[in-house]
Amino acid sequence: MMYNFIFYVMYHRQLKMDGDKVFARYNGAFIVFFALLVHLVLLGAIFRKFYLHCYGIDMYINNKAIIALFVIGFMILTCLYYNKKRAERVLSAYSSDLDPVRSGNIVKVVSILFIPLAVAIFLSRK
């Protein structure tokens, strides 16, 4: 799964830099949250581009309080999802010969994050 790969790479990158497993787990979880958020924004941009005028949900999309509650709840759920037990399961799922901090893996993670973000920005233009 793509999000587990992001968690694996970012966990090991933070562990190599800092050495703290708890901070590395939360850092990986927040990067996964950011990736999920970017992908949801992309889906929302596609939906707004083609279907917004049909369903009249503009009131809910423009309400910042609803969006803030959704984002905070989603962030908490992502951190709870990658608990200590699940983090160990994700880390053990990848082979030990895969170097997580190799530049190719970092490029994959960056492309998973920023290509959808660029497309969402392009689609959101008026």
N, C-alpha and C positions, 0 to 999 in steps of 0.2 A: 504494500500500500504506500502511496506517495507520501502521506503525512507521517507515517512511521519512519520512512527514510529521512525525511526532514528532521524529525526528532532525533534519530540516531546520529546523523551528521552533526547537528548543532550541539547535542549532548556531549559528544566526544571532543568537539572543538572547544567548548567551554571547560571541559574537564582537563584538557591539555593546557589551557591558559591559566586556570585557577586551581583546580584540584578539588573543589568542593562539590560533592555529588548532589546535594540538595539544590544548590544554586544552579548547577548544570541541568538538573531535571526541570526546574521552573523556567530556565532560559529556553530550553528545548520546547517546553509546552507553550510559551508565549510566542515563539517563532511559528509553531504550528497554528496557534490562534491567528496570527497575522496572515498566514497563508490561507486559512479558511475564510478569514474576513475578506481578503483580496478576491478569492474565488466567488464568494457571495456577492461582493460588489460588482464583479463582472456579470454574474447572472442577473443581478438587479439592473445593470446598465442595458443589457440585452432586452430584458423585459420592458423597461421604460421606453426604450427606443421603438419597440414594435407594438406593445400592447397597453400602454398606460392610458391612452385616450379611450380605450374600449371598456375598461373596468371601473374607472373613476376612483382609484385608490390613491390619488395624489395627496389627499389630506393626511393619510397615514405615513406616506413617505416623507413629507415635509415636516412632520412633528418630531422635533429633536429629542424630546423626552422619551418617546417610545423607542427611538433608535438607540439612545443612550442606555436605557434599561435592557434592551436586547443585547447590545454589545457587552455590557458588564456581566450579564447572566451567561452569555456565551463564553466569555473569558474564564469565568469561574468554573463552568462545566468542562472546559478544555483542561484546566489545571487539575480538576478532580479526576478526569479521565486518565491522565498520565500520573497515576499514583505510583508509589514505590514498586509495588508488585507488577503493574503493567509495564513500567519502565524497564524493569529487569527482563520481562518477557520480550519486549521489543529489542532490547540490546542482545539478547541471546538468539533472536531469530536471524540476525545477520551473521554471516561467516566472519571468522576472525581474520581471514586474509584480506578482507575489504578494508582498506585504509580510509577512515571516514574524513580525515582532514586533507586528503589529496585534493589538489586544485580542481580536478575534474568533477568531484562530488560537490564541491562548493559552487562550481559553475552551474551544475544541475539544480541545486537549491535556489540559487539566485534567479535562474531562468524560470523555475516553477513559481517564484514569487513575483517577478517584475514584468514578465511578458503579459500575463493576464492583467496586471495593473495598468500597463501601457494601453492595452486594448480597451479596458474599461474607461480610461481617460479619453481615448479617442472616440468611443461611442457616446460618452456623456457630453461631448461638445454640442452646442446648439447649431 
